Amino acid sequence: MQRIQTDTYPSQPWLDTHCALGEGPFWEEDTNTIRFLDVEMQKVFRVHVKAGPSSLTTVKDYDISIGYVTSTSGHDEKWETRQK
């Protein structure tokens, strides 16, 4: 009888963001970071993959509810946002 291979997964997430509604993860290859937003808390976050969870920072706080964030072509620090 062939044995079934099973995988194990961490019991805790790699990054505990405490997001109310985390959305839109985007990997920025040039900086090896992941950028994402919390729609409910109206914040954009960034974490450096190699540095790990301790590098999590709030990049921007908005006073409106945002639906997505995208980089402007050629300018990683200039973003376009859309309201929900």
N, C-alpha and C positions, 0 to 999 in steps of 0.2 A: 504494500500500500504506500502511495506517495505521501510524503509529509507536507503539510501545508505550512508555508512560510508566514510568519507573523512579524509585524513591525511594532516597535515600541515608540511611544510619543511622550514628550515631556508632560508632566502633570500640571505644570504652570506655563502660561504664555511667556514667550521671550520678552515681550514688552507689555507691561501693565500700564495702560494709558489713562485709565479711569474715564474714558470718553463716554459721553451720554449717547452719541450716535457718530461713531468714527466712520469716515468714508474716504474714498478717493486716494488710496495709497499710490504713490508715484516714485519710482526709483530714479534718482538723479545720478547717472553714470559717472559724470565728471567729478563729483564730490563723494561718491559712494554713500549717499544718504537716501533715506526714505522720507518723503514729505506726505502728510495727510492732514485731513481737517476733521474737526468735530462740529457737525452741523448745528447741534443744539447749543453748545457752549460758545460758538462763533469764534473758534480759534484755529490757527494753522500751526502744526507741529513739524519738527524735523528731528531725525535721529541718525547718527552716523553708524553705519552697519559695523564697521571694524571696531569702533570704540564701545559699542554696546549700549544697553538700555540707560546707563548713567549719562549718556550724551543727549538724552531727550531734552529738547528746548521748545518753548513756545516762540514761534517766529513772528506771529502777528495775531493781535486781538482785534476783532471787528465789533462794531456796534450794530450790525445788521446780521440777519441769518443768511449764511452763504450756502450755495448749492454745490459749487465746485471752484477749484483754483487751478490755473494752468500757467505755465511759464510763457512769457512773451518770446517769440522766436529770437534766439541768440542772446537772450538776457535772462539768465536763471533767477536773478533777484527781482526782476520786474514781473509781476503777476497780473493776470486778468481774473476777476472774480465775477460771479453771477449771483444775484439774490435768489433766494428760494421763493 
